[in-house]
Amino acid sequence: MARTITVKGIGRVSAKPDYVVLSMTLESKHIDYDKAMDKILVLQHR
């Protein structure tokens, strides 16, 4: 007679990722280039 162990259940595993890929698009419209870029910098640092 073979010996058998049977286990039933639900499990959860979590771990920190090895790396993260983040992609974003920022858009600003203004007639003056420098003011448009200033708006982007404000959005970028929120």
C-alpha positions in Angstrom: 0.0 0.0 0.0 1.4 3.4 -1.1 1.6 6.2 1.4 0.0 9.4 0.1 -0.4 12.9 1.6 -3.1 15.0 0.1 -3.4 18.7 0.9 -6.2 21.0 -0.3 -6.5 24.7 0.3 -6.0 28.2 -0.9 -2.8 30.2 -0.6 -1.5 33.6 -1.5 2.1 34.6 -2.3 3.4 38.2 -2.6 6.8 39.6 -3.2 8.4 42.9 -4.2 9.0 43.1 -7.9 12.5 43.0 -9.3 11.9 46.2 -11.3 9.2 48.6 -12.2 8.6 50.1 -15.6 6.7 53.4 -15.5 5.6 55.3 -18.6 3.8 58.6 -18.7 2.9 61.4 -21.1 2.5 65.0 -20.0 0.9 67.5 -22.2 0.8 71.3 -21.9 -0.6 73.9 -24.3 0.4 77.5 -24.2 1.3 80.1 -26.9 4.6 80.7 -25.0 7.1 77.8 -25.0 8.6 78.6 -21.6 5.2 78.9 -19.9 4.2 75.6 -21.4 7.3 73.9 -20.1 6.8 75.5 -16.6 3.3 73.9 -16.5 4.9 70.6 -17.4 7.4 70.9 -14.5 4.6 71.6 -12.1 2.6 68.6 -13.3 5.8 66.4 -13.1 6.4 67.2 -9.4 2.9 66.5 -8.1 
